[in-house]
Amino acid sequence: MIYTRQKCLNYYLTSRNCQGQFIRYFPGQVEPVVDPMRHYFVDNSTLVAQELKFSSIGPCYDRCDPRNWEGLERSQPIKVTLFASAEYKGNSANLLIPDETCKNIPSSVSGYESIIISGDEFNSCVELHVQSDCTGDFTQLRPGYPELDDLSFYGLGNADDATEAKAMSLCGLKCKRKYVDKVQVRGKEKMRNPSSSPITIPLTTTQTTMLENNSGQLQRKDSRAGRFPEWLIFVVLFVGMIIFVIFTVISFAYKKKKFNQRFNRRSDKFENVACNVNA
């Protein structure tokens, strides 16, 4: 069962800590969704339904967070088939949605109630927009999302449900993607937010050696930072030794002088006594 209390939530399919693949669900007026079924189409004709199972739940990412469209292949247009009625029935219309394009929904299926999206849950992602220029409130869909045969389960901002959408686009159309790094992942272009997840760039052996050498030099420089120059330490020690020697000599001379003075006084006294005895 899905029950969001009219809040946008991410349902993470395998991770228990709100990471990895997820279903972004913004609810419509129909809640809760009892026994939600994920819908896939084989060759856009054979329906495969599976019970939705998830491991953790978290709040939706911001609209322009690249994780919303992670894995999306933009090099080829996505084919969307809209049906005027639920359960993929009634009049239908096909739309090809290329990248950086806002497609208005044909009047023949205005108020459509079910949808088929080409591709799979990893490389395909579309947005339904409440405005005909693809601005304003939106909801996101991928193949394998639950209840694609009845879009009244999906909300669209202040609209009652996703059936009132006026236009469609690939995910992230109105976001400033030029500020998001493009990273080649397994030969496929992928969008990532630089602040959300670190990017690991493999280094060659030469680059690694240079990095280690530079790191060693920096460490040596850092270890020397705050030290006195070696020559200054030597001068201080040398001056200290000279002062110690001079102090020792002066002290010895002073003690010798005092000793001589005491010795002379005693000698004079002895001579006087001797003189008195002789007398």
Secondary structure, DSSP 4 states (H G I P E B T S, - for coil): -B--SS--EEEESS-TTS-SSEEEE-B-SS-SB-S-EEEEEETTTEEEEEE---SEEEEPPPTT-GGGGTT---SSPEEEEEEEETTTEEEEEEEEE-TT--EEPPGGGTT--EEEESS-TTT--EEEESSTTS-S-EEEE-TT-BTTT-GGGB-BTTBSSGGG--EEEETTTTS-GGGSEEEEETTEEEEE-TTTS-------HHHHHHHHHHHHHHHHHHHHTTPPPHHHHHHHHHHHHHHHHHHHHHHHHHHHHHHHHHHHHHHHHHHHHHHHHH-
